[in-house]
Amino acid sequence: MGRLVLVLAAVTPALAAPRIREGAMAFSLTSSAFRNGEPIPTKHTCDGPDVSPPLAWHGAPDGTAAFALIVDDPDAPGGMWVHWVLYDVPSTVEGLAEQVDDGATPEGLGGAAQGRNDFRRLGYGGPCPPPGPAHRYLFKLYALRRPLGIAPGATKADVERAMAGQILAMAELMGRYQRRSRG
């Protein structure tokens, strides 16, 4: 009996471990504007032109049909602040150019839809924290089994509800931004 338990213990981890294809890349999200954990350039904030940064992703899992992107600030004074909600990005898209337009269905993104951020508008709203310590901005990209099929203007909560049970993987990029006191 002791021997049987030992054999099962040795086999169980192999059965529980996810299988990774030979040479498969981990799902990752990057930006040519800033590296993970580093400052977000002023260009991509309310202190500059406030344009979305370029993003690229690699290693989406097999079966990915669409992507969703949520950008938020967990350090906002009132709690989590949503800066961008973008969903139903086709699986053939491998990144976003700088300055994605703020339309309900941004041009060149194959019918992707934009949700409403906490600035109460569609599209990207860059970092705009109060003066003080740097805030973290989490760019979270979800690989999904299927497009969500919800109308433009959805909230982060709407998108999260629609994603339930559809997420294959998530990649994250974190940038920081700090505003200085004026005067």
N, C-alpha and C positions, 0 to 999 in steps of 0.2 A: 504494500500500500504506500509506504514511504517513497518507493521508487516511482510509482505512478504519479504521485504529486509532483515529484521533481521533474519528471518528463513533461507534465502539463505546464508547469511553471516555465520551462524552457521554450515550449512551443507557443504559449499564449501571447507573449510580446510580439512575436513575428506576425501573428494573425491580427493583432490590434493595430499594428503600425500601418499608416497609409502607404500605399505603393506609389513610388515616384519613378517616372520613366527615366531610363538611362539618359543622361544629358539634359534632363528637364530643368528649366530655370524656375526660380521662385518668382511668384507674382510680385512685381515691384512697380513703384510709382516714383518718378523723378521730375525735376524741373531744371532747365538750363539757367534759370534766373537765380536760384538759391539751392543750397544743399540741405539735406536733412539736418534740422536743429539749428540752422544758421539764420541770420536776419533776412527778412523779405525786403527787397529793394523798394524804396519810396515810390517808384513808378507804379507799383501794384497796390498802393494804399490810398487812403483819403487825403494824404498830404501831397500826393502827386496826381497824375492823370487817372488813377484808380482803374487800371486795366488789368484783366486777369492775366496771370503768369502762364507761360507755356508749360505744358505738362506732357510727359510721355510715360507709357507703361509697357511692360514686357512680361511674358510668362503667364498669360491668362490660362487657366485650366481648360482642358478639353471639355466641350459641352457649353462653353460660354456663349450665350446668345445676345447679351447686351451688358452695358455697364451703367452704373449710377455713381455720381460723385457728390459728396456732401462735404462742405468746408465749414468748420465752426471754431469758435473761440471758447475753450472751457474756462478761461480766466476772466471772463467779462464780469463786471461788478454784480449784475443781476442774475448770474448763472450763465449757462451755455447760450452763446449768441451765434446764430446761423448766418453765414456769409454767402453761401452759394448752394443751390440745389439744382443738379443737372441729371437727367435720367433718360433711359431708352436710347443711349448712345449705342449704335450698332457694333457688334463684335468685330467688324472689319476695321474700325477706327482704332488707331494705336497711339493717339495723343490729341492734344488740343493746342492749336496755335495761340500765340499771345493775342489778347484782346478779342475773346469770343464776344460776339454781339449780344445785346441784352434782349433780343427778340424771344418770343414764346417758343419758337423752333429755330434755333440759331442756324444761319446759313452754313452749308458745307458739313453738317453733322448728321446727314441721313435721316432726318425726322426726329432727332433728339428733342426733348422738351425741357424747358427751364421751369423751376419752381420759384416760389416766393421766398425771399430771404427775410431776415428780421429787420431790414431797413424798409420792409413792405413794398419791395419792387422785385421784378424778375431779374435774373442774371446775377452776375458777380458784384459783390460789394466788398471792397478790400478792407484790410485791417484799419481800424480807427479807434484804438483804445484811448482812455483818458490818460493824461500824463502820469507817469509813475513807472513801476516795474514793467519789463517786457511781458507781453502776452504770447501764448502759444497758439498757433493756427494749425488745425489738423485737417489735412486734405485726405479724405478717405474715399478710395475707389473700390467699388464692389463689382465683382464679376457675377453675373446673374444667369440662371438657367433659361430665363425667358424675359422679353421686354415687359415692362409693368403695364403699359397700355392705359395710363391715366392721363387726363387732360393737363396741358400746361397750367402753371400757377399753383400746383400742389405744394403743400408745406413739407418740411422735413418729416414731420410725424406721419403725413399721408404716405410719403415714399417709404418710410421705414415699415409701415403696416403692409404695404404692397410687396415689399421685399421679403417678408417673413416666409421662410421655407424655400426661398429662391436663390439664396447666396451660396455660391461655390467657393469664393475666396474674397479676401479683402487685403488691399495694399494701402499703406499710409505713408504720407510725407508730412513732416512737421516743420513749420517755419516760425520765426519769432519776429515781433515788431514792438518797438518802444517809442512812444512820443515824448518829446522833451517839453518841459514847462515853457510857456511863452511869456517872456518878459521877466 
